[in-house]
Amino acid sequence: MINAHVEMDLNQHVSVVSAKIIDLVEAGNEVILETLMRKFLKKYEFYTPDQFMEGLTFLFSIDCLNVQDYRVILKNV
């Protein structure tokens, strides 16, 4: 769900996680999915792989990125 709960820690919200993923991928560049996940989890130690995948799914659903052959390609955002 995209709406944040009143008592929710906003750092755990899917849109914040997605924004952090966007920061790691430069527009137009290809990144292998596993490499991106390792980089994300190393930089943000308090997130889980499930949160990373939810953020990636959110970005894919709003058409911000493509995933082809395990490569993540960020569109111009």
C-alpha positions in Angstrom: 0.0 0.0 0.0 1.3 3.4 -0.9 -0.4 5.4 1.9 1.7 5.7 5.0 0.3 4.8 8.4 0.3 7.7 10.9 2.6 5.8 13.3 4.8 4.4 10.6 8.6 5.0 10.4 8.8 6.7 7.0 12.2 5.2 6.4 10.5 1.9 6.0 8.0 3.2 3.4 8.2 1.7 -0.1 8.6 5.1 -1.8 11.6 6.0 0.4 13.2 2.7 -0.3 12.6 3.2 -4.0 14.2 6.6 -3.9 17.3 5.1 -2.3 17.4 2.6 -5.1 17.1 5.4 -7.7 20.1 7.1 -6.0 22.2 4.0 -6.6 21.3 3.6 -10.3 22.3 6.3 -12.7 19.8 7.0 -15.5 20.4 5.1 -18.7 23.0 2.8 -17.2 22.6 -1.0 -16.8 23.2 -2.6 -13.4 23.0 -6.3 -12.7 20.2 -7.0 -10.3 22.3 -8.9 -7.8 25.1 -6.3 -7.8 22.5 -3.6 -7.2 21.0 -5.5 -4.3 24.4 -6.1 -2.7 25.3 -2.4 -3.0 21.9 -1.4 -1.6 22.1 -3.7 1.4 25.7 -2.8 2.1 25.0 1.0 2.1 21.7 0.7 4.0 22.3 -2.1 6.5 18.9 -1.6 8.3 16.9 -2.7 5.1 16.1 -6.3 4.2 16.2 -8.0 0.8 12.4 -8.1 0.9 12.2 -4.3 1.2 14.7 -4.0 -1.7 12.5 -6.2 -3.9 9.3 -4.3 -2.9 11.0 -1.0 -3.8 12.2 -2.5 -7.1 8.6 -3.8 -7.8 7.2 -0.4 -7.0 9.6 1.3 -9.4 8.7 -1.3 -12.1 5.0 -0.8 -11.6 5.2 3.0 -12.1 7.3 2.5 -15.2 10.6 4.0 -13.8 12.8 1.1 -14.7 13.1 -2.0 -16.8 14.4 -5.4 -15.8 15.7 -7.5 -18.7 18.0 -10.6 -18.4 18.7 -9.7 -14.7 19.8 -6.2 -15.7 18.1 -3.2 -14.2 17.8 -0.2 -16.5 16.6 3.1 -15.0 14.5 5.3 -17.3 14.9 9.1 -17.2 13.2 10.1 -13.9 
